Amino acid sequence: MQNYFVLLTKVGQARLSEVIAAGEQLNMSHIKLGECNQPGAE
């Protein structure tokens, strides 16, 4: 089974914390998807 996760930037982490604290909805205008199947990249 594959494991998936989200890796947020520091700006993304700060914004997510702000909206959670305020009980607001997070609107995202850009996301990047990718995979890292390179040895030693974990």
Backbone as a printed PyTorch tensor [residue, N CA C, xyz], in Angstrom:
tensor([[[  0.8380,  -1.1780,   0.0000],
         [  0.0000,   0.0000,   0.0000],
         [  0.8880,   1.2480,   0.0000]],

        [[  0.5170,   2.2330,  -0.7920],
         [  1.2530,   3.4920,  -0.8730],
         [  0.8980,   4.4010,   0.2990]],

        [[  1.8770,   5.1300,   0.7800],
         [  1.6480,   6.1420,   1.8040],
         [  1.7900,   7.5090,   1.1560]],

        [[  0.8490,   8.3860,   1.4070],
         [  0.8730,   9.7320,   0.8580],
         [  0.9350,  10.7330,   1.9950]],

        [[  1.5240,  11.8830,   1.7330],
         [  1.6130,  12.9170,   2.7530],
         [  1.6790,  14.2800,   2.0950]],

        [[  1.4960,  15.3020,   2.8860],
         [  1.5800,  16.6860,   2.4270],
         [  2.8180,  17.3130,   3.0270]],

        [[  3.5580,  18.0180,   2.2150],
         [  4.7330,  18.7410,   2.6680],
         [  4.4630,  20.2190,   2.4280]],

        [[  4.1990,  20.9490,   3.4980],
         [  3.8810,  22.3780,   3.3930],
         [  5.1350,  23.2270,   3.5160]],

        [[  5.1390,  24.3550,   2.8170],
         [  6.1980,  25.3330,   3.0020],
         [  5.9730,  26.0410,   4.3340]],

        [[  6.9400,  26.8200,   4.7920],
         [  6.7640,  27.5840,   6.0340],
         [  5.6070,  28.5670,   5.9070]],

        [[  5.4420,  29.1710,   4.7390],
         [  4.3170,  30.0830,   4.5060],
         [  2.9980,  29.3100,   4.5690]],

        [[  2.9710,  28.1310,   3.9670],
         [  1.7700,  27.2970,   4.0020],
         [  1.4230,  26.8500,   5.4140]],

        [[  2.4330,  26.4900,   6.1990],
         [  2.2120,  26.0940,   7.5890],
         [  1.6180,  27.2470,   8.3880]],

        [[  2.1600,  28.4550,   8.1900],
         [  1.6730,  29.6260,   8.9160],
         [  0.2340,  29.9430,   8.5300]],

        [[ -0.0590,  29.8950,   7.2500],
         [ -1.4170,  30.2000,   6.7810],
         [ -2.4140,  29.1670,   7.2780]],

        [[ -2.0410,  27.9030,   7.2530],
         [ -2.9250,  26.8480,   7.7470],
         [ -3.2050,  27.0410,   9.2250]],

        [[ -2.1940,  27.3860,   9.9920],
         [ -2.3790,  27.6510,  11.4230],
         [ -3.3330,  28.8120,  11.6430]],

        [[ -3.2030,  29.8590,  10.8280],
         [ -4.0790,  31.0360,  10.9520],
         [ -5.5440,  30.6800,  10.7010]],

        [[ -5.8080,  29.9480,   9.6340],
         [ -7.2050,  29.6410,   9.3140],
         [ -7.8100,  28.6490,  10.3000]],

        [[ -7.0040,  27.7310,  10.8020],
         [ -7.5210,  26.8030,  11.8170],
         [ -7.8840,  27.5640,  13.0790]],

        [[ -7.0090,  28.4640,  13.5100],
         [ -7.2560,  29.2470,  14.7270],
         [ -8.4870,  30.1370,  14.5710]],

        [[ -8.7050,  30.6570,  13.3760],
         [ -9.8320,  31.5600,  13.1340],
         [-11.1060,  30.8140,  12.7480]],

        [[-11.0090,  29.5010,  12.5610],
         [-12.1710,  28.7160,  12.1610],
         [-12.6270,  29.0250,  10.7420]],

        [[-11.7000,  29.4640,   9.9000],
         [-12.0200,  29.8230,   8.5240],
         [-11.7330,  28.6680,   7.5740]],

        [[-12.0910,  28.8790,   6.3130],
         [-11.8230,  27.9090,   5.2580],
         [-10.5260,  28.3000,   4.5660]],

        [[ -9.6980,  27.3150,   4.2530],
         [ -8.4520,  27.5620,   3.5360],
         [ -8.7020,  27.4240,   2.0400]],

        [[ -8.4410,  28.4900,   1.3000],
         [ -8.5620,  28.4700,  -0.1560],
         [ -7.1660,  28.3840,  -0.7500]],

        [[ -6.9480,  27.3820,  -1.5890],
         [ -5.6440,  27.2130,  -2.2280],
         [ -5.7710,  27.5440,  -3.7100]],

        [[ -4.8390,  28.3560,  -4.2030],
         [ -4.8570,  28.7020,  -5.6120],
         [ -3.8450,  27.8740,  -6.4010]],

        [[ -2.8240,  27.3280,  -5.7300],
         [ -1.8040,  26.5450,  -6.4040],
         [ -1.3910,  25.3640,  -5.5230]],

        [[ -1.2400,  24.2170,  -6.1330],
         [ -0.6500,  23.0730,  -5.4430],
         [  0.2810,  22.3750,  -6.4280]],

        [[  1.2640,  21.7000,  -5.8990],
         [  2.1630,  20.9030,  -6.7370],
         [  2.0740,  19.4550,  -6.2810]],

        [[  2.0080,  18.5740,  -7.2290],
         [  1.9790,  17.1440,  -6.9600],
         [  3.2150,  16.5160,  -7.5830]],

        [[  3.7270,  15.5300,  -6.9270],
         [  4.8890,  14.8680,  -7.4880],
         [  5.1740,  13.5970,  -6.7380]],

        [[  6.2070,  12.9410,  -7.1810],
         [  6.6440,  11.7340,  -6.5050],
         [  8.1490,  11.7660,  -6.3930]],

        [[  8.6110,  11.0340,  -5.4520],
         [ 10.0550,  11.0050,  -5.2460],
         [ 10.4620,   9.5400,  -5.1260]],

        [[ 10.7860,   8.9700,  -6.2300],
         [ 11.1910,   7.5660,  -6.2480],
         [ 12.6900,   7.4290,  -6.3800]],

        [[ 13.4370,   8.4270,  -5.9050],
         [ 14.8750,   8.3840,  -6.0080],
         [ 15.4730,   7.7850,  -4.7500]],

        [[ 16.4300,   6.8620,  -4.8820],
         [ 17.0700,   6.2710,  -3.6970],
         [ 17.6980,   7.3400,  -2.8080]],

        [[ 17.4870,   7.2090,  -1.5130],
         [ 18.0780,   8.1430,  -0.5550],
         [ 17.3130,   9.4470,  -0.4070]],

        [[ 16.1710,   9.5840,  -1.0350],
         [ 15.4150,  10.8390,  -0.9890],
         [ 14.4220,  10.8940,   0.1650]],

        [[ 14.3350,   9.8340,   0.9650],
         [ 13.3840,   9.8190,   2.0700],
         [ 13.7640,  10.8250,   3.1130]]])
